[in-house]
């Protein structure tokens, strides 16, 4: 695991490379929550960010087939949180509509509903 902190003159940023496996998901959530606390963001923002990163990391692990994923949390301006996940897949995630009885497949729908983009 590598961790990148903010350099002078930049907005707050946390960037960590993690192993690309499902056990990484709780750690990714923790990283986002911890960053939000450090930056003085409210609990709702921290929980929404943790949920978003959880869904994106899960998607990257299941469909990206990467050995590692990079989790990024940034505060580009006060009150704003940006989360991103980078994997080595060349395919962009695709939003799917699943039936009401489906067990999974709603992660990106949740991301779409809770984020700006």
Backbone bond lengths (Angstrom), bond angles and torsions (degrees), N, CA, C in turn:
res aa  C-N    CA-C-N  psi(-1)  N-CA   C-N-CA  omega(-1)  CA-C   N-CA-C  phi
1 X - - - 1.440 - - 1.520 108.12 -
2 X 1.321 115.39 132.32 1.460 119.76 174.12 1.514 108.26 -117.09
3 X 1.309 116.19 151.44 1.456 120.81 -176.81 1.515 108.40 -134.77
4 X 1.309 116.45 126.64 1.455 121.97 179.02 1.518 108.68 -109.24
5 X 1.297 116.68 128.14 1.465 121.64 178.85 1.526 109.09 -104.41
6 X 1.300 116.10 177.20 1.461 122.95 -176.96 1.523 111.07 -75.14
7 X 1.317 115.42 138.26 1.460 121.03 170.68 1.521 108.56 -95.60
8 X 1.290 117.13 158.07 1.453 122.33 -179.76 1.528 110.51 -54.82
9 X 1.340 116.59 135.91 1.458 120.79 178.58 1.515 114.57 89.41
10 X 1.319 118.59 -3.05 1.457 122.40 179.11 1.518 109.81 -105.85
11 X 1.333 114.91 160.31 1.452 118.31 171.49 1.525 108.67 -78.13
12 X 1.335 116.97 161.42 1.468 120.19 -177.02 1.529 112.13 -58.16
13 X 1.322 115.13 133.33 1.465 121.35 -177.51 1.514 109.15 -149.18
14 X 1.312 115.73 139.27 1.460 122.38 173.24 1.517 106.34 -127.61
15 X 1.322 117.25 128.29 1.457 122.02 -179.91 1.525 108.27 -136.27
16 X 1.331 115.56 122.55 1.458 121.16 -174.81 1.528 109.34 -134.25
17 X 1.319 116.76 133.55 1.462 121.41 174.58 1.519 108.28 -97.47
18 X 1.332 115.05 127.36 1.459 122.27 -176.09 1.525 110.34 -123.79
19 X 1.310 116.25 161.05 1.461 122.06 175.69 1.524 108.87 -65.11
20 X 1.324 117.30 138.35 1.464 122.20 -178.33 1.522 112.64 -81.81
21 X 1.325 116.56 70.86 1.462 121.16 178.33 1.527 109.06 -142.77
22 X 1.315 116.09 161.20 1.468 120.30 -174.05 1.528 113.17 -61.14
23 X 1.324 118.01 -27.31 1.469 120.78 178.51 1.528 111.72 -65.83
24 X 1.320 117.58 -13.91 1.463 123.14 179.64 1.526 112.20 -75.16
25 X 1.314 118.18 -24.44 1.467 122.13 -174.01 1.538 112.52 -56.50
26 X 1.335 120.56 -49.94 1.474 119.12 178.97 1.534 112.58 -61.85
27 X 1.318 117.32 -35.11 1.457 120.89 178.64 1.534 110.45 -66.37
28 X 1.323 117.17 -40.13 1.470 120.98 177.46 1.529 110.50 -61.62
29 X 1.334 117.16 -42.71 1.468 120.55 176.71 1.529 110.79 -60.46
30 X 1.315 116.09 -44.18 1.470 121.19 -179.60 1.536 110.83 -61.48
31 X 1.309 117.35 -41.60 1.467 121.69 -179.67 1.520 110.52 -60.56
32 X 1.328 117.09 -44.29 1.468 120.74 -179.89 1.521 110.62 -66.98
33 X 1.318 117.20 -46.20 1.477 119.81 178.75 1.529 111.35 -59.46
34 X 1.317 116.34 -45.15 1.462 121.70 -179.30 1.536 110.68 -61.58
35 X 1.311 117.28 -42.88 1.466 121.13 178.84 1.528 110.22 -62.52
36 X 1.323 117.05 -44.03 1.469 120.87 -179.97 1.523 111.58 -61.66
37 X 1.328 117.38 -41.03 1.466 120.90 177.55 1.528 109.42 -63.20
38 X 1.324 116.21 -46.38 1.471 121.15 -179.77 1.532 111.23 -58.72
39 X 1.330 117.20 -35.97 1.463 121.60 -177.10 1.531 112.79 -89.93
40 X 1.344 117.35 1.16 1.454 121.28 177.50 1.522 114.33 74.93
41 X 1.312 117.22 25.07 1.465 121.04 179.16 1.527 109.75 -81.51
42 X 1.340 116.59 155.16 1.465 120.09 -177.70 1.531 111.67 -73.07
43 X 1.320 115.16 163.28 1.461 121.57 -175.48 1.530 112.40 -64.57
44 X 1.330 118.25 -36.37 1.469 120.60 178.36 1.526 110.98 -61.17
45 X 1.317 116.07 -43.56 1.472 120.28 178.60 1.522 110.01 -63.72
46 X 1.331 116.85 -43.82 1.462 121.16 179.70 1.527 111.13 -61.27
47 X 1.334 117.34 -43.85 1.467 120.40 -178.75 1.534 111.86 -69.92
48 X 1.325 116.69 -38.52 1.465 119.25 176.85 1.524 109.97 -65.12
49 X 1.326 116.94 -44.08 1.462 120.57 177.36 1.515 112.20 -60.86
50 X 1.316 116.76 -41.93 1.472 121.12 178.75 1.519 111.14 -64.13
51 X 1.327 116.83 -41.14 1.463 120.75 178.05 1.531 110.66 -64.66
52 X 1.324 116.36 -45.05 1.469 119.95 179.81 1.525 111.28 -61.20
53 X 1.317 117.29 -48.45 1.459 119.73 -178.02 1.529 110.39 -65.62
54 X 1.319 117.04 -33.98 1.460 121.32 177.48 1.531 111.03 -60.50
55 X 1.321 115.82 -47.06 1.473 120.18 -179.68 1.525 111.39 -66.38
56 X 1.331 117.08 -39.75 1.469 119.89 -177.98 1.528 110.96 -71.58
57 X 1.329 117.85 -40.45 1.464 120.17 177.30 1.527 109.96 -64.75
58 X 1.323 117.13 -42.83 1.471 120.20 177.48 1.518 110.38 -57.26
59 X 1.324 116.99 -44.56 1.455 121.42 179.12 1.537 110.61 -62.95
60 X 1.311 117.11 -43.99 1.473 121.29 -179.59 1.523 111.34 -63.18
61 X 1.329 116.47 -41.16 1.466 120.78 -179.39 1.531 110.38 -68.40
62 X 1.329 116.76 -45.13 1.469 120.36 -176.95 1.525 113.40 -71.86
63 X 1.312 116.16 -40.32 1.467 119.05 -171.13 1.523 114.36 -113.04
64 X 1.329 117.43 -19.89 1.461 120.62 -178.18 1.513 113.40 -83.99
65 X 1.314 116.86 -22.16 1.466 123.49 177.94 1.525 112.39 51.28
66 X 1.340 116.54 39.78 1.459 121.39 179.40 1.524 110.28 -93.38
67 X 1.308 116.35 150.80 1.458 120.26 174.31 1.520 111.15 -74.43
68 X 1.339 115.29 -22.54 1.463 119.37 178.69 1.523 109.82 -145.16
69 X 1.316 114.71 159.88 1.464 121.62 174.44 1.522 107.59 -133.40
70 X 1.305 115.61 145.11 1.467 120.47 176.66 1.513 107.51 -105.16
71 X 1.325 116.08 125.53 1.456 123.21 178.22 1.527 107.05 -104.40
72 X 1.328 115.72 127.44 1.460 121.09 -178.00 1.525 108.69 -125.34
73 X 1.319 115.63 131.24 1.464 122.39 172.68 1.517 106.54 -126.67
74 X 1.320 116.52 131.71 1.457 121.88 -178.17 1.520 110.15 -137.47
75 X 1.314 115.45 153.24 1.460 121.17 172.93 1.531 106.63 -121.06
76 X 1.349 116.99 84.89 1.464 120.54 -174.85 1.524 114.00 -66.41
77 X 1.334 116.58 -22.81 1.461 121.49 174.47 1.530 107.25 -157.93
78 X 1.332 117.82 161.55 1.465 119.82 -178.34 1.539 112.22 -54.45
79 X 1.330 115.66 133.91 1.458 120.94 177.51 1.516 114.64 79.30
80 X 1.321 118.06 5.15 1.467 121.56 -177.87 1.517 109.00 -121.48
81 X 1.331 116.69 131.86 1.460 122.41 178.17 1.523 108.71 -119.32
82 X 1.310 115.89 132.65 1.470 121.44 174.56 1.522 107.00 -118.61
83 X 1.335 116.68 126.38 1.459 121.26 173.89 1.520 108.14 -119.96
84 X 1.320 114.88 146.25 1.465 120.57 178.78 1.519 108.57 -148.24
85 X 1.316 114.90 154.66 1.456 121.80 175.70 1.523 107.01 -133.16
86 X 1.317 115.66 131.95 1.462 121.07 -178.97 1.515 108.39 -118.09
87 X 1.340 115.72 130.87 1.465 120.63 173.33 1.534 107.47 -128.81
88 X 1.323 117.35 -176.06 1.459 120.18 -176.62 1.524 113.52 -96.92
89 X 1.309 117.36 3.07 1.465 120.18 179.69 1.528 110.07 -66.69
90 X 1.304 116.45 143.55 1.468 121.30 176.96 1.524 111.61 -88.90
91 X 1.326 116.69 -9.92 1.465 120.99 -179.14 1.515 110.19 -93.23
92 X 1.317 115.72 136.73 1.456 121.26 175.11 1.532 108.81 -78.25
93 X 1.313 117.50 147.38 1.468 119.75 176.28 1.528 110.37 -61.32
94 X 1.316 116.00 144.74 1.464 121.14 -179.49 1.520 109.76 -117.37
95 X 1.312 115.30 128.28 1.456 121.51 176.05 1.528 108.36 -72.97
96 X 1.330 116.39 124.41 1.466 120.96 179.19 1.517 108.93 -117.49
97 X 1.302 114.22 148.91 1.460 120.26 173.42 1.532 106.54 -102.47
98 X 1.327 115.74 122.96 1.460 120.49 -178.58 1.515 109.63 -112.83
99 X 1.290 115.53 159.25 1.462 121.43 179.95 1.516 112.15 -71.55
100 X 1.326 116.99 165.45 1.469 121.23 -177.51 1.529 113.58 -65.42
101 X 1.324 117.75 -21.73 1.463 120.40 -179.33 1.523 113.66 -92.68
102 X 1.325 117.77 -3.33 1.467 120.97 -178.82 1.526 110.11 -66.55
103 X 1.316 116.31 141.20 1.454 121.84 -179.38 1.529 111.29 -78.00
104 X 1.298 117.59 -34.85 1.467 121.60 -178.55 1.517 110.14 -136.61
105 X 1.328 115.22 -167.26 1.455 120.29 175.68 1.516 115.09 95.59
106 X 1.330 117.78 9.93 1.471 120.46 -178.08 1.527 113.36 -107.03
107 X 1.317 117.79 2.16 1.464 121.75 -174.79 1.517 113.55 -58.08
108 X 1.323 117.11 -49.59 1.464 119.23 -178.63 1.525 111.89 -71.47
109 X 1.307 117.40 -26.59 1.463 120.63 174.32 1.535 109.35 -64.91
110 X 1.311 115.83 -41.39 1.459 121.35 176.30 1.531 111.11 -64.74
111 X 1.319 117.20 -43.18 1.461 121.19 177.24 1.518 110.36 -60.87
112 X 1.318 116.48 -43.51 1.464 121.07 179.70 1.534 111.01 -62.10
113 X 1.310 116.50 -38.76 1.476 120.42 -177.65 1.530 112.45 -73.37
114 X 1.321 117.86 -31.92 1.461 121.39 -173.18 1.532 114.99 -99.23
115 X 1.318 116.79 -6.15 1.463 118.92 -175.78 1.532 111.70 -121.74
116 X 1.324 114.70 166.23 1.456 120.08 176.65 1.524 111.90 -76.32
117 X 1.325 115.05 -34.57 1.466 120.38 177.78 1.498 111.12 -164.09
